[in-house]
Amino acid sequence: MSKRETVNWSSVFDCLSNDERRAVLDFLVDEDGQVTVDDVAGHLAVDSDDDAVHRARVQLHHIHLPKLNAAGLIVWSRDQGTVRETTLAYQLPVGAITTAPVTAARSNEPQQTGD
């Protein structure tokens, strides 16, 4: 009798709909292994100052890491303060976890409206 792994795709898609969570996954896949929550917070922080890193760490702890862990995309060890991607995260297409930066030229283009 085979044991089928089930994936809650609604949770996965919810995680992928958020820029910060995609950035976490992209960072973890690039690092190819286990990292600390502080490493991830430093990567996500808008500025490199201590306050920005602290804010990123708080958001990771209370919002992003619990959602990614529940979706089966990461393994988060609260006790050890470590995070690593799962096989599911590693198997996602690259385009699912990365976002193309909007260039200044494109951001100045007029928005098209549909008829």
All heavy atoms as an XYZ file, in Angstrom:
886
protein
N       0.842     -1.176      0.000
C       0.000      0.000      0.000
C       0.890      1.243      0.000
O       1.795      1.367      0.814
C      -0.868     -0.041      1.246
C      -1.941      0.965      1.294
S      -2.891      0.605      2.786
C      -4.364      1.381      2.424
N       0.687      2.150     -0.941
C       1.526      3.339     -1.020
C       0.929      4.475     -0.197
O      -0.282      4.598     -0.069
C       1.691      3.779     -2.475
O       0.464      4.256     -2.968
N       1.819      5.267      0.327
C       1.397      6.428      1.100
C       1.524      7.648      0.198
O       2.610      7.960     -0.280
C       2.291      6.563      2.332
C       1.850      7.616      3.279
C       2.750      7.588      4.503
C       2.232      8.563      5.517
N       3.084      8.593      6.700
N       0.413      8.326     -0.047
C       0.409      9.484     -0.939
C       0.629     10.752     -0.140
O      -0.009     10.978      0.871
C      -0.910      9.581     -1.684
C      -1.127      8.424     -2.633
C      -2.446      8.509     -3.296
N      -2.449      9.617     -4.229
C      -3.513      9.979     -4.918
N      -4.641      9.355     -4.772
N      -3.446     10.989     -5.751
N       1.546     11.555     -0.607
C       1.774     12.852      0.015
C       0.735     13.827     -0.526
O       0.523     13.917     -1.735
C       3.172     13.356     -0.318
C       3.500     14.658      0.335
C       4.893     15.121     -0.015
O       5.734     14.296     -0.344
O       5.115     16.333      0.043
N       0.080     14.523      0.359
C      -0.899     15.502     -0.085
C      -0.333     16.901      0.141
O       0.349     17.159      1.121
C      -2.234     15.356      0.671
O      -1.993     15.516      2.069
C      -2.858     14.004      0.409
N      -0.596     17.761     -0.785
C      -0.142     19.139     -0.716
C      -1.371     20.025     -0.657
O      -2.293     19.877     -1.463
C       0.707     19.501     -1.952
C       1.082     20.969     -1.942
C       1.942     18.619     -2.028
N      -1.394     20.941      0.290
C      -2.471     21.919      0.372
C      -2.093     23.068     -0.568
O      -1.396     24.006     -0.180
C      -2.636     22.406      1.809
C      -3.778     23.386      1.949
O      -4.207     24.014      0.984
N      -4.281     23.532      3.158
N      -2.540     22.973     -1.810
C      -2.146     23.946     -2.817
C      -2.677     25.330     -2.511
O      -2.047     26.333     -2.881
C      -2.570     23.478     -4.206
C      -1.723     22.329     -4.664
C      -2.080     21.014     -4.731
C      -0.345     22.387     -5.055
N      -1.007     20.258     -5.146
C       0.064     21.063     -5.352
C       0.573     23.416     -5.176
C       1.353     20.764     -5.776
C       1.860     23.120     -5.600
C       2.237     21.807     -5.889
N      -3.789     25.440     -1.822
C      -4.287     26.771     -1.442
C      -3.279     27.478     -0.550
O      -3.010     28.668     -0.724
C      -5.632     26.659     -0.713
O      -6.623     26.228     -1.591
N      -2.694     26.746      0.394
C      -1.672     27.333      1.271
C      -0.414     27.682      0.490
O       0.209     28.725      0.726
C      -1.315     26.376      2.406
O      -2.405     26.193      3.256
N      -0.027     26.818     -0.420
C       1.162     27.081     -1.240
C       0.946     28.336     -2.072
O       1.799     29.240     -2.100
C       1.503     25.877     -2.145
C       2.597     26.224     -3.141
C       1.905     24.670     -1.304
N      -0.208     28.446     -2.742
C      -0.475     29.609     -3.572
C      -0.591     30.877     -2.729
O      -0.169     31.955     -3.152
C      -1.727     29.411     -4.426
C      -1.553     28.363     -5.487
C      -2.567     27.465     -5.755
C      -0.388     28.259     -6.221
C      -2.424     26.492     -6.731
C      -0.224     27.294     -7.204
C      -1.252     26.412     -7.458
N      -1.162     30.758     -1.522
C      -1.227     31.898     -0.614
C       0.189     32.378     -0.286
O       0.468     33.575     -0.293
C      -1.977     31.531      0.665
C      -2.028     32.688      1.645
O      -2.436     33.800      1.235
O      -1.675     32.481      2.828
N       1.090     31.462     -0.021
C       2.478     31.825      0.275
C       3.143     32.488     -0.924
O       3.853     33.482     -0.779
C       3.276     30.597      0.701
S       2.875     30.024      2.355
N       2.906     31.946     -2.094
C       3.539     32.476     -3.301
C       2.960     33.822     -3.733
O       3.575     34.531     -4.533
C       3.425     31.469     -4.447
C       4.163     30.154     -4.243
C       3.888     29.204     -5.404
C       5.653     30.373     -4.058
N       1.814     34.198     -3.185
C       1.199     35.472     -3.552
C       1.830     36.652     -2.818
O       1.498     37.797     -3.091
C      -0.308     35.435     -3.281
O      -0.559     35.460     -1.886
N       2.760     36.390     -1.910
C       3.373     37.437     -1.107
C       4.849     37.609     -1.496
O       5.601     36.633     -1.510
C       3.235     37.068      0.373
C       3.851     38.097      1.274
O       5.042     38.063      1.506
N       3.027     39.010      1.766
N       5.244     38.840     -1.786
C       6.619     39.117     -2.213
C       7.658     38.690     -1.177
O       8.693     38.136     -1.532
C       6.812     40.611     -2.505
C       6.096     41.073     -3.757
O       5.783     40.219     -4.618
O       5.835     42.280     -3.869
N       7.405     38.974      0.091
C       8.375     38.635      1.130
C       8.547     37.129      1.264
O       9.666     36.638      1.420
C       7.985     39.236      2.489
C       8.203     40.730      2.582
C       7.054     41.534      2.017
O       6.005     40.941      1.637
O       7.202     42.770      1.927
N       7.452     36.389      1.199
C       7.560     34.932      1.312
C       8.284     34.340      0.102
O       9.072     33.415      0.235
C       6.188     34.315      1.535
C       5.658     34.606      2.941
C       4.434     33.804      3.291
N       3.226     34.272      2.660
C       2.438     35.232      3.141
N       2.742     35.862      4.261
N       1.341     35.572      2.514
N       8.030     34.891     -1.091
C       8.779     34.438     -2.269
C      10.259     34.761     -2.111
O      11.119     33.963     -2.477
C       8.223     35.063     -3.554
C       6.920     34.430     -4.020
C       6.583     34.794     -5.455
N       6.729     36.193     -5.765
C       5.781     37.118     -5.587
N       4.605     36.780     -5.067
N       5.999     38.373     -5.916
N      10.566     35.916     -1.534
C      11.970     36.286     -1.312
C      12.635     35.330     -0.323
O      13.799     34.970     -0.492
C      12.064     37.726     -0.807
N      11.894     34.899      0.698
C      12.426     33.919      1.654
C      12.750     32.621      0.924
O      13.836     32.060      1.081
C      11.442     33.660      2.813
C      11.876     32.472      3.655
C      11.284     34.897      3.689
N      11.811     32.132      0.123
C      12.028     30.877     -0.608
C      13.189     30.996     -1.584
O      14.022     30.091     -1.681
C      10.749     30.462     -1.346
C       9.592     30.028     -0.469
C       8.336     29.840     -1.312
C       9.928     28.766      0.293
N      13.259     32.103     -2.288
C      14.338     32.319     -3.240
C      15.693     32.311     -2.519
O      16.651     31.689     -2.982
C      14.119     33.645     -3.971
C      15.058     33.843     -5.139
O      15.350     32.866     -5.851
O      15.490     35.001     -5.345
N      15.765     32.971     -1.382
C      16.989     33.004     -0.588
C      17.387     31.602     -0.131
O      18.544     31.204     -0.240
C      16.791     33.933      0.615
C      17.983     34.028      1.519
C      19.139     34.671      1.111
C      17.943     33.494      2.789
C      20.240     34.774      1.950
C      19.032     33.589      3.631
C      20.188     34.237      3.218
N      16.406     30.841      0.366
C      16.705     29.501      0.868
C      17.182     28.570     -0.241
O      18.120     27.798     -0.053
C      15.483     28.898      1.555
C      15.055     29.564      2.855
C      13.749     28.968      3.345
C      16.141     29.447      3.906
N      16.545     28.640     -1.388
C      16.950     27.788     -2.500
C      18.355     28.180     -2.965
O      19.182     27.310     -3.244
C      15.923     27.861     -3.658
C      16.445     27.195     -4.905
C      14.609     27.202     -3.227
N      18.648     29.476     -3.002
C      19.991     29.928     -3.388
C      21.051     29.487     -2.382
O      22.169     29.167     -2.761
C      20.047     31.450     -3.535
C      19.416     31.931     -4.826
O      19.137     31.092     -5.706
O      19.186     33.153     -4.942
N      20.698     29.492     -1.103
C      21.658     29.122     -0.056
C      21.899     27.617     -0.015
O      22.888     27.171      0.540
C      21.169     29.606      1.311
C      21.212     31.105      1.474
C      22.608     31.669      1.330
O      23.533     31.157      1.986
O      22.788     32.623      0.555
N      20.956     26.845     -0.556
C      21.120     25.400     -0.675
C      21.456     24.725      0.655
O      22.444     24.007      0.780
C      22.193     25.081     -1.717
C      22.139     23.624     -2.160
O      21.037     23.053     -2.172
O      23.194     23.060     -2.478
N      20.627     24.992      1.637
C      20.840     24.351      2.925
C      20.156     25.110      4.038
O      19.305     25.950      3.810
N      20.570     24.830      5.221
C      19.973     25.425      6.399
C      20.612     26.778      6.693
O      21.825     26.927      6.603
C      20.185     24.478      7.580
C      19.492     24.894      8.849
C      19.513     23.772      9.848
O      18.787     22.817      9.693
N      20.352     23.893     10.850
N      19.789     27.764      7.024
C      20.268     29.088      7.392
C      19.601     29.499      8.699
O      18.632     28.882      9.128
C      19.967     30.142      6.305
C      20.684     29.815      5.004
C      18.479     30.287      6.064
N      20.101     30.569      9.291
C      19.477     31.066     10.517
C      18.383     32.066     10.165
O      18.385     32.657      9.073
C      20.507     31.752     11.435
O      20.962     32.947     10.798
C      21.670     30.825     11.758
N      17.481     32.257     11.097
C      16.429     33.256     10.918
C      17.069     34.634     10.775
O      16.602     35.466      9.992
C      15.422     33.214     12.090
C      14.415     34.354     11.985
C      14.695     31.877     12.121
N      18.168     34.878     11.494
C      18.877     36.155     11.377
C      19.424     36.366      9.969
O      19.412     37.490      9.458
C      20.004     36.244     12.400
C      19.485     36.393     13.824
O      18.330     36.828     14.006
O      20.241     36.072     14.757
N      19.911     35.300      9.324
C      20.378     35.399      7.939
C      19.242     35.833      7.018
O      19.409     36.704      6.167
C      20.925     34.061      7.438
C      22.215     33.639      8.106
O      22.942     34.510      8.629
O      22.482     32.417      8.110
N      18.083     35.218      7.210
C      16.918     35.536      6.374
C      16.464     36.967      6.643
O      16.166     37.717      5.714
C      15.763     34.537      6.615
C      14.564     34.877      5.748
C      16.210     33.115      6.353
N      16.435     37.375      7.911
C      16.028     38.735      8.264
C      16.976     39.756      7.653
O      16.534     40.785      7.126
C      15.975     38.898      9.783
N      18.264     39.475      7.687
C      19.231     40.373      7.070
C      19.031     40.497      5.577
O      19.206     41.566      4.997
N      18.640     39.399      4.954
C      18.381     39.404      3.516
C      17.125     40.215      3.184
O      17.093     40.937      2.174
C      18.228     37.973      2.999
C      17.887     37.880      1.557
N      18.790     38.140      0.552
C      16.716     37.579      0.938
C      18.199     37.995     -0.614
N      16.941     37.654     -0.408
N      16.093     40.113      4.016
C      14.828     40.788      3.740
C      14.812     42.251      4.135
O      13.998     43.010      3.621
C      13.681     40.091      4.482
C      13.243     38.735      3.974
C      12.053     38.250      4.784
C      12.892     38.777      2.505
N      15.663     42.637      5.079
C      15.646     44.008      5.587
C      15.869     45.002      4.457
O      16.774     44.848      3.642
C      16.699     44.178      6.666
N      15.021     46.035      4.429
C      15.122     47.067      3.405
C      16.431     47.829      3.573
O      17.115     48.121      2.607
C      13.913     48.026      3.481
C      14.048     49.166      2.499
C      12.625     47.264      3.246
N      16.786     48.140      4.795
C      18.055     48.790      5.112
C      18.889     47.812      5.918
O      18.375     46.844      6.465
C      17.823     50.057      5.941
C      17.019     51.099      5.183
O      17.270     51.278      3.981
O      16.132     51.728      5.800
N      20.155     48.073      6.018
C      21.007     47.161      6.782
C      21.148     47.576      8.245
O      21.935     46.985      8.966
C      22.387     47.058      6.126
O      22.981     48.340      6.086
N      20.368     48.564      8.679
C      20.477     48.978     10.074
C      19.768     47.989     10.993
O      18.951     47.171     10.553
C      19.974     50.408     10.282
C      18.478     50.564     10.004
O      17.685     49.733     10.468
O      18.113     51.543      9.322
N      20.099     48.054     12.262
C      19.577     47.101     13.239
C      18.058     47.135     13.349
O      17.425     46.090     13.534
C      20.195     47.348     14.620
C      21.664     46.977     14.666
O      22.103     46.195     13.796
O      22.367     47.474     15.568
N      17.459     48.317     13.252
C      15.997     48.422     13.350
C      15.299     47.706     12.199
O      14.296     47.021     12.401
C      15.553     49.881     13.384
C      15.883     50.570     14.697
O      16.089     49.857     15.711
O      15.942     51.818     14.711
N      15.811     47.868     10.994
C      15.216     47.214      9.824
C      15.332     45.698      9.936
O      14.386     44.969      9.619
C      15.863     47.706      8.540
N      16.475     45.221     10.381
C      16.666     43.777     10.548
C      15.745     43.258     11.638
O      15.137     42.189     11.490
C      18.146     43.447     10.853
C      18.323     41.973     11.176
C      19.028     43.840      9.675
N      15.586     44.013     12.712
C      14.680     43.597     13.798
C      13.236     43.517     13.301
O      12.527     42.551     13.591
C      14.777     44.565     14.979
C      13.803     44.265     16.069
N      13.936     43.178     16.912
C      12.650     44.884     16.430
C      12.918     43.145     17.748
N      12.125     44.169     17.474
N      12.799     44.527     12.537
C      11.429     44.503     11.990
C      11.234     43.297     11.070
O      10.197     42.627     11.115
C      11.132     45.806     11.247
C      10.845     46.978     12.157
C      10.309     48.186     11.384
N      11.240     48.666     10.368
C      12.231     49.524     10.588
N      12.432     49.996     11.786
N      13.009     49.924      9.598
N      12.229     43.016     10.237
C      12.136     41.851      9.346
C      12.070     40.562     10.166
O      11.283     39.663      9.842
C      13.336     41.823      8.399
N      12.850     40.459     11.225
C      12.851     39.265     12.072
C      11.486     39.068     12.736
O      10.974     37.948     12.797
C      13.945     39.368     13.138
C      14.157     38.086     13.901
C      15.245     38.198     14.970
N      16.497     38.713     14.446
C      17.022     39.898     14.815
N      16.423     40.669     15.677
N      18.174     40.294     14.285
N      10.879     40.154     13.197
C       9.555     40.069     13.835
C       8.517     39.603     12.822
O       7.693     38.730     13.116
C       9.161     41.429     14.465
C       7.690     41.449     14.871
C      10.054     41.729     15.665
N       8.543     40.165     11.611
C       7.586     39.739     10.578
C       7.801     38.282     10.198
O       6.835     37.551      9.973
C       7.688     40.623      9.348
C       7.082     41.986      9.548
C       7.012     42.770      8.265
O       7.798     42.543      7.331
N       6.086     43.700      8.199
N       9.052     37.871     10.107
C       9.334     36.469      9.814
C       8.753     35.570     10.887
O       8.082     34.579     10.586
C      10.847     36.231      9.722
C      11.533     36.694      8.452
C      13.040     36.682      8.627
C      11.117     35.822      7.276
N       9.004     35.894     12.123
C       8.601     35.051     13.245
C       7.086     34.964     13.396
O       6.540     33.896     13.685
C       9.237     35.580     14.538
C       9.077     34.663     15.688
N       7.969     34.675     16.516
C       9.878     33.682     16.146
C       8.105     33.744     17.445
N       9.253     33.131     17.245
N       6.404     36.085     13.192
C       4.960     36.117     13.447
C       4.087     35.893     12.225
O       2.920     35.524     12.364
C       4.575     37.445     14.110
C       5.107     37.576     15.493
N       4.588     36.884     16.554
C       6.144     38.302     15.982
C       5.256     37.175     17.644
N       6.219     38.039     17.334
N       4.631     36.113     11.037
C       3.792     36.019      9.834
C       4.329     35.001      8.827
O       3.689     33.992      8.535
C       3.651     37.398      9.144
C       3.040     38.419     10.110
C       2.819     37.287      7.874
C       3.139     39.852      9.632
N       5.495     35.292      8.277
C       5.967     34.563      7.106
C       6.421     33.129      7.381
O       6.009     32.213      6.674
C       7.072     35.346      6.402
C       6.649     36.722      6.018
N       5.508     36.980      5.272
C       7.192     37.937      6.279
C       5.374     38.269      5.085
N       6.382     38.883      5.689
N       7.251     32.929      8.388
C       7.737     31.568      8.649
C       6.626     30.611      9.071
O       6.604     29.469      8.604
C       8.880     31.587      9.673
C      10.139     32.321      9.212
C      11.205     32.290     10.306
C      10.671     31.776      7.905
N       5.672     31.032      9.923
C       4.574     30.103     10.240
C       3.771     29.679      9.006
O       3.413     28.514      8.858
C       3.701     30.880     11.224
C       4.623     31.859     11.856
C       5.607     32.231     10.766
N       3.509     30.626      8.095
C       2.737     30.292      6.891
C       3.521     29.362      5.967
O       2.970     28.398      5.436
C       2.346     31.565      6.139
C       1.223     32.318      6.801
C       0.750     33.452      5.936
C      -0.420     34.121      6.614
N      -1.425     34.558      5.677
N       4.794     29.665      5.764
C       5.620     28.817      4.901
C       5.788     27.419      5.489
O       5.765     26.425      4.762
C       6.990     29.466      4.687
C       6.996     30.712      3.800
C       8.295     31.487      3.974
C       6.766     30.342      2.356
N       5.932     27.349      6.795
C       6.072     26.060      7.475
C       4.782     25.244      7.365
O       4.816     24.057      7.049
C       6.448     26.286      8.943
C       6.893     25.028      9.628
O       7.927     24.470      9.299
N       6.111     24.580     10.590
N       3.643     25.901      7.591
C       2.348     25.211      7.517
C       2.049     24.709      6.106
O       1.413     23.664      5.938
C       1.229     26.134      7.994
N       2.532     25.437      5.097
C       2.311     25.031      3.707
C       3.251     23.912      3.274
O       3.089     23.355      2.198
C       2.476     26.236      2.779
N       4.233     23.594      4.111
C       5.170     22.530      3.772
C       6.310     22.980      2.869
O       7.003     22.156      2.281
N       6.513     24.304      2.775
C       7.560     24.824      1.912
C       8.902     24.982      2.625
O       9.941     25.051      1.980
C       7.128     26.166      1.315
C       5.951     26.064      0.340
C       5.380     27.439      0.050
C       6.396     25.379     -0.941
N       8.857     25.078      3.947
C      10.086     25.179      4.741
C       9.954     24.310      5.981
O       8.855     23.886      6.351
C      10.398     26.627      5.192
C       9.324     27.128      6.176
C      10.573     27.549      4.011
C       9.702     28.383      6.925
N      11.097     24.076      6.606
C      11.142     23.483      7.938
C      11.771     24.549      8.821
O      12.911     24.963      8.590
C      11.972     22.185      7.977
C      12.100     21.683      9.404
C      11.340     21.132      7.088
N      11.003     25.009      9.798
C      11.446     26.080     10.678
C      11.605     25.516     12.075
O      10.649     25.012     12.660
C      10.428     27.204     10.662
C      10.646     28.300     11.648
C      11.830     28.786     12.094
C       9.634     29.078     12.277
N      11.628     29.823     12.970
C      10.276     30.019     13.096
C       8.243     29.069     12.221
C       9.574     30.946     13.868
C       7.554     29.983     12.981
C       8.208     30.915     13.797
N      12.793     25.582     12.603
C      13.055     25.153     13.968
C      13.125     26.387     14.850
O      14.135     27.100     14.856
C      14.372     24.369     14.055
O      14.675     24.099     15.402
N      12.044     26.641     15.565
C      12.009     27.819     16.444
C      13.080     27.724     17.520
O      13.714     28.714     17.849
C      10.640     27.946     17.109
C       9.551     28.326     16.166
C       8.239     28.454     16.903
N       7.159     28.664     15.973
C       6.098     29.389     16.233
N       5.952     29.942     17.405
N       5.163     29.537     15.322
N      13.249     26.531     18.082
C      14.218     26.353     19.170
C      15.641     26.650     18.726
O      16.419     27.262     19.457
C      14.158     24.930     19.732
C      12.827     24.621     20.385
O      12.110     25.564     20.779
O      12.493     23.424     20.501
N      16.000     26.207     17.538
C      17.361     26.396     17.043
C      17.512     27.683     16.224
O      18.630     28.090     15.908
C      17.794     25.204     16.202
C      17.889     23.927     16.997
C      18.249     22.742     16.124
O      18.144     22.789     14.908
N      18.673     21.661     16.765
N      16.384     28.299     15.848
C      16.436     29.522     15.048
C      16.933     29.286     13.641
O      17.610     30.134     13.059
N      16.566     28.126     13.068
C      17.029     27.778     11.733
C      15.860     27.557     10.779
O      14.743     27.251     11.211
C      17.906     26.512     11.751
O      17.156     25.434     12.303
C      19.173     26.740     12.571
N      16.156     27.701      9.512
C      15.162     27.522      8.450
C      15.846     26.805      7.292
O      17.001     27.080      6.979
C      14.638     28.886      7.944
C      13.559     28.694      6.892
C      14.135     29.748      9.076
N      15.116     25.897      6.656
C      15.607     25.275      5.423
C      14.418     24.986      4.524
O      13.288     24.832      4.986
C      16.402     24.012      5.699
C      15.613     22.869      6.270
C      16.474     21.603      6.404
N      15.765     20.582      7.111
C      14.853     19.777      6.572
N      14.552     19.874      5.300
N      14.247     18.867      7.307
N      14.690     24.938      3.233
C      13.612     24.652      2.282
C      13.318     23.154      2.286
O      14.160     22.348      2.649
C      13.968     25.140      0.875
C      14.790     24.193      0.047
C      16.286     24.288      0.274
O      16.717     24.980      1.203
O      17.025     23.650     -0.483
N      12.131     22.821      1.858
C      11.746     21.421      1.731
C      11.874     21.004      0.272
O      12.125     21.836     -0.614
C      10.290     21.195      2.177
O       9.428     21.940      1.314
C      10.069     21.617      3.623
N      11.673     19.745      0.022
C      11.694     19.234     -1.347
C      10.637     19.936     -2.189
O      10.874     20.262     -3.349
C      11.454     17.714     -1.356
O      12.433     17.102     -0.522
C      11.531     17.139     -2.740
N       9.478     20.202     -1.598
C       8.408     20.884     -2.329
C       8.869     22.266     -2.784
O       8.672     22.638     -3.941
C       7.156     21.007     -1.458
C       5.983     21.780     -2.041
C       5.497     21.144     -3.340
C       4.848     21.875     -1.029
N       9.506     23.023     -1.918
C       9.990     24.360     -2.291
C      11.050     24.263     -3.377
O      11.064     25.060     -4.319
C      10.549     25.073     -1.067
N      11.923     23.299     -3.247
C      13.008     23.118     -4.204
C      12.477     22.735     -5.586
O      13.081     23.068     -6.601
C      13.977     22.054     -3.693
C      15.212     21.914     -4.521
C      16.228     22.862     -4.456
C      15.379     20.838     -5.387
C      17.377     22.742     -5.228
C      16.526     20.705     -6.158
C      17.512     21.665     -6.074
O      18.628     21.545     -6.840
N      11.329     22.060     -5.621
C      10.759     21.607     -6.891
C       9.882     22.650     -7.573
O       9.469     22.455     -8.713
C       9.956     20.321     -6.677
C      10.823     19.153     -6.305
C      10.017     17.916     -5.966
O       8.815     17.975     -5.728
N      10.687     16.775     -5.934
N       9.613     23.775     -6.911
C       8.808     24.820     -7.539
C       9.569     25.412     -8.717
O      10.794     25.539     -8.674
C       8.500     25.932     -6.535
C       7.535     25.587     -5.415
C       7.493     26.733     -4.399
C       6.140     25.310     -5.956
N       8.870     25.785     -9.762
C       9.548     26.433    -10.888
C      10.189     27.742    -10.424
O       9.644     28.429     -9.561
C       8.423     26.718    -11.883
C       7.251     25.948    -11.417
C       7.447     25.632     -9.979
N      11.337     28.073    -10.989
C      12.051     29.283    -10.587
C      11.146     30.510    -10.676
O      11.138     31.359     -9.791
C      13.316     29.476    -11.453
C      13.970     30.813    -11.181
C      14.288     28.345    -11.200
N      10.359     30.607    -11.700
C       9.475     31.757    -11.872
C       8.406     31.878    -10.809
O       7.827     32.951    -10.631
N       8.140     30.814    -10.081
C       7.128     30.866     -9.029
C       7.629     31.573     -7.784
O       6.836     32.069     -6.989
C       6.668     29.452     -8.658
N       8.947     31.630     -7.613
C       9.467     32.245     -6.388
C      10.296     33.498     -6.642
O      10.725     34.155     -5.703
C      10.297     31.246     -5.548
C      11.487     30.725     -6.314
C       9.419     30.144     -5.029
C      12.429     29.871     -5.492
N      10.524     33.849     -7.877
C      11.263     35.074     -8.170
C      10.342     36.051     -8.864
O       9.378     35.664     -9.523
C      12.480     34.808     -9.073
O      12.037     34.210    -10.278
C      13.497     33.931     -8.390
N      10.647     37.310     -8.688
C       9.879     38.347     -9.375
C      10.848     39.217    -10.144
O      11.918     39.558     -9.652
C       9.080     39.230     -8.389
O       9.988     39.780     -7.444
C       8.010     38.426     -7.685
N      10.486     39.560    -11.350
C      11.329     40.429    -12.172
C      11.181     41.854    -11.657
O      10.069     42.328    -11.448
C      10.900     40.351    -13.630
N      12.302     42.546    -11.438
C      12.198     43.933    -10.981
C      11.596     44.808    -12.067
O      11.851     44.599    -13.249
C      13.637     44.329    -10.685
C      14.473     43.373    -11.451
C      13.667     42.115    -11.603
N      10.800     45.755    -11.663
C      10.194     46.695    -12.600
C      11.224     47.776    -12.879
O      11.729     48.418    -11.970
C       8.911     47.312    -12.005
C       8.345     48.358    -12.946
C       7.893     46.229    -11.720
N      11.552     47.963    -14.133
C      12.528     48.992    -14.486
C      11.878     50.364    -14.423
O      10.660     50.500    -14.512
C      13.096     48.756    -15.896
O      12.017     48.863    -16.827
C      13.772     47.402    -16.014
N      12.706     51.386    -14.289
C      12.183     52.750    -14.215
C      11.413     53.105    -15.482
O      10.387     53.774    -15.425
C      13.320     53.735    -14.002
N      11.884     52.636    -16.623
C      11.206     52.941    -17.887
C       9.810     52.337    -17.915
O       8.857     52.978    -18.333
C      12.020     52.430    -19.065
N       9.691     51.095    -17.463
C       8.384     50.453    -17.493
C       7.446     51.066    -16.473
O       6.255     51.142    -16.689
C       8.519     48.950    -17.215
C       9.164     48.253    -18.390
C       8.718     46.851    -18.568
N       7.300     46.772    -18.805
C       6.545     45.762    -18.388
N       7.061     44.768    -17.722
N       5.264     45.734    -18.638
N       7.956     51.493    -15.324
C       7.079     52.050    -14.299
C       6.519     53.402    -14.712
O       5.517     53.845    -14.181
C       7.815     52.168    -12.960
O       8.890     53.080    -13.078
N       7.160     54.072    -15.695
C       6.679     55.370    -16.173
C       5.736     55.249    -17.359
O       5.207     56.253    -17.811
C       7.866     56.264    -16.554
C       8.655     56.676    -15.334
O       8.109     56.784    -14.247
N       9.947     56.896    -15.510
N       5.546     54.033    -17.871
C       4.652     53.845    -18.991
C       3.209     54.043    -18.533
O       2.846     53.670    -17.421
C       4.794     52.436    -19.572
C       6.098     52.200    -20.276
C       6.220     50.773    -20.778
O       5.259     49.996    -20.627
O       7.277     50.441    -21.320
N       2.374     54.620    -19.401
C       0.961     54.795    -19.015
C       0.276     53.430    -18.872
O       0.597     52.478    -19.598
C       0.358     55.586    -20.174
C       1.344     55.495    -21.301
C       2.667     55.144    -20.713
N      -0.618     53.333    -17.942
C      -1.360     52.097    -17.710
C      -2.392     51.921    -18.814
O      -3.090     52.867    -19.186
C      -2.096     52.143    -16.354
C      -1.157     52.248    -15.174
C      -0.383     50.961    -14.981
O      -0.878     49.885    -15.255
N       0.853     51.083    -14.516
N      -2.486     50.718    -19.356
C      -3.471     50.428    -20.375
C      -4.760     50.000    -19.698
O      -4.739     49.277    -18.717
C      -2.991     49.315    -21.291
C      -1.800     49.723    -22.128
C      -1.376     48.596    -23.045
O      -1.831     47.474    -22.917
N      -0.510     48.902    -23.986
N      -5.857     50.454    -20.241
C      -7.156     50.066    -19.705
C      -7.884     49.259    -20.739
O      -7.746     49.475    -21.949
C      -7.999     51.296    -19.323
O      -8.148     52.130    -20.480
C      -7.342     52.083    -18.206
N      -8.645     48.299    -20.269
C      -9.413     47.452    -21.186
C     -10.715     48.107    -21.576
O     -11.215     48.996    -20.924
N     -11.245     47.706    -22.710
C     -12.536     48.249    -23.167
C     -13.659     47.590    -22.478
O     -13.724     46.510    -22.136
C     -12.667     48.077    -24.670
C     -11.688     48.984    -25.413
O     -10.801     49.565    -24.794
O     -11.839     49.087    -26.630
